[in-house]
Amino acid sequence: MNDQPKIATESLFAEPGVPQIRNVNWAGTWALYRKEVRRFMKVQLQTVWAPAITTLMFLIIFIVALGGGGRTVTLRGEAVPFADFIAPGLIIMGMINACFANASFSLMVGKVQGTLVDYLMPPISVGELLFALAASSVTRAVLVGCALWLAMVAWPGVHVTPAHLWAVIWFGLLGTSFIAFLGVLTSIWAEKFDHGAAITNFVIGPLALLSGTFYSIDRLPPFFQGISHANPFFYIISGFRYGFVAAADTNVATGSLVLLALNLIFGGLCYGLLRRGWKIKA
């Protein structure tokens, strides 16, 4: 009878130096993911619906200004109605902006407010931390994309029924994952809100606007076509648009390989910097 409490007590604790959480800490990763999702969902009017409405305004303005009279855009010899051409690009552009805003905020605001220890102290690995931050940002992007898609479905004259659903999902996930890693990298580097705003205004904004969202690169001079092909956002938008209109500015397989490579490179870079604690740990 005297030995039973002792055995029960000893089973609650691991031996010194022996980790009690083995392999993947699913509970900790899920808790951090939920925390990040609940953070932006508490202000969903600002984080989900406002970006969707703002992007929808672009669609309305461009359709009214340029989409009348049966205007079409040629994608590799295929004529696509202008409204159908621009709608997928606007959806993924809204997703990109929302994804980057979320990913570039978490660690940066922790530095500014002195709450960075909340990310460093829990018993989760670097990979689990990175996955939770990236996954929550992709979740916000998907919610913004769904809100935009629903609004465009109801808008007359716009057809956003997917022609290749696999391409919509594949390029949507690849593209937003890459943007999430880029946002986490910015969050690691940034020490104040001005740094994050600078990347948004001088990197994300120009790359998104000059990626073929509003035009086909076939109409550009060869020099500027080459610049467009060097823009990673071009492959995101072109592949995502292919999922809706079954036509693209570039080879879909090439775009997939480029985005896969970028995800591996930027994901590995984020992992390495978080592991070293660069600008994170004293």
Secondary structure in CASP SS format (residue, H / E / C, confidence):
PFRMAT SS
TARGET T0000
AUTHOR 0000-0000-0000
METHOD secondary structure of the structure
MODEL  1
M C 1.00
N C 1.00
D H 1.00
Q H 1.00
P H 1.00
K H 1.00
I H 1.00
A H 1.00
T H 1.00
E H 1.00
S H 1.00
L C 1.00
F C 1.00
A C 1.00
E C 1.00
P C 1.00
G C 1.00
V C 1.00
P C 1.00
Q C 1.00
I C 1.00
R C 1.00
N C 1.00
V C 1.00
N C 1.00
W H 1.00
A H 1.00
G H 1.00
T H 1.00
W H 1.00
A H 1.00
L H 1.00
Y H 1.00
R H 1.00
K H 1.00
E H 1.00
V H 1.00
R H 1.00
R H 1.00
F H 1.00
M H 1.00
K C 1.00
V C 1.00
Q H 1.00
L H 1.00
Q H 1.00
T H 1.00
V H 1.00
W H 1.00
A H 1.00
P H 1.00
A H 1.00
I H 1.00
T H 1.00
T H 1.00
L H 1.00
M H 1.00
F H 1.00
L H 1.00
I H 1.00
I H 1.00
F H 1.00
I H 1.00
V H 1.00
A H 1.00
L H 1.00
G C 1.00
G C 1.00
G C 1.00
G C 1.00
R C 1.00
T E 1.00
V E 1.00
T E 1.00
L E 1.00
R C 1.00
G C 1.00
E E 1.00
A E 1.00
V E 1.00
P E 1.00
F H 1.00
A H 1.00
D H 1.00
F H 1.00
I H 1.00
A H 1.00
P H 1.00
G H 1.00
L H 1.00
I H 1.00
I H 1.00
M H 1.00
G H 1.00
M H 1.00
I H 1.00
N H 1.00
A H 1.00
C H 1.00
F H 1.00
A H 1.00
N H 1.00
A H 1.00
S C 1.00
F C 1.00
S H 1.00
L H 1.00
M H 1.00
V H 1.00
G H 1.00
K H 1.00
V H 1.00
Q H 1.00
G C 1.00
T C 1.00
L C 1.00
V H 1.00
D H 1.00
Y H 1.00
L H 1.00
M C 1.00
P C 1.00
P C 1.00
I C 1.00
S C 1.00
V H 1.00
G H 1.00
E H 1.00
L H 1.00
L H 1.00
F H 1.00
A H 1.00
L H 1.00
A H 1.00
A H 1.00
S H 1.00
S H 1.00
V H 1.00
T H 1.00
R H 1.00
A H 1.00
V H 1.00
L H 1.00
V H 1.00
G H 1.00
C H 1.00
A H 1.00
L H 1.00
W H 1.00
L H 1.00
A H 1.00
M H 1.00
V H 1.00
A H 1.00
W C 1.00
P C 1.00
G C 1.00
V C 1.00
H C 1.00
V C 1.00
T C 1.00
P C 1.00
A C 1.00
H C 1.00
L H 1.00
W H 1.00
A H 1.00
V H 1.00
I H 1.00
W H 1.00
F H 1.00
G H 1.00
L H 1.00
L H 1.00
G H 1.00
T H 1.00
S H 1.00
F H 1.00
I H 1.00
A H 1.00
F H 1.00
L H 1.00
G H 1.00
V H 1.00
L H 1.00
T H 1.00
S H 1.00
I H 1.00
W H 1.00
A C 1.00
E C 1.00
K C 1.00
F H 1.00
D H 1.00
H H 1.00
G H 1.00
A H 1.00
A H 1.00
I H 1.00
T H 1.00
N H 1.00
F H 1.00
V H 1.00
I H 1.00
G H 1.00
P H 1.00
L H 1.00
A H 1.00
L H 1.00
L C 1.00
S C 1.00
G C 1.00
T C 1.00
F C 1.00
Y C 1.00
S C 1.00
I H 1.00
D H 1.00
R H 1.00
L C 1.00
P C 1.00
P H 1.00
F H 1.00
F H 1.00
Q H 1.00
G H 1.00
I H 1.00
S H 1.00
H H 1.00
A C 1.00
N C 1.00
P H 1.00
F H 1.00
F H 1.00
Y H 1.00
I H 1.00
I H 1.00
S H 1.00
G H 1.00
F H 1.00
R H 1.00
Y H 1.00
G H 1.00
F H 1.00
V H 1.00
A C 1.00
A C 1.00
A C 1.00
D C 1.00
T C 1.00
N C 1.00
V H 1.00
A H 1.00
T H 1.00
G H 1.00
S H 1.00
L H 1.00
V H 1.00
L H 1.00
L H 1.00
A H 1.00
L H 1.00
N H 1.00
L H 1.00
I H 1.00
F H 1.00
G H 1.00
G H 1.00
L H 1.00
C H 1.00
Y H 1.00
G H 1.00
L H 1.00
L H 1.00
R H 1.00
R H 1.00
G C 1.00
W C 1.00
K C 1.00
I C 1.00
K C 1.00
A C 1.00
END
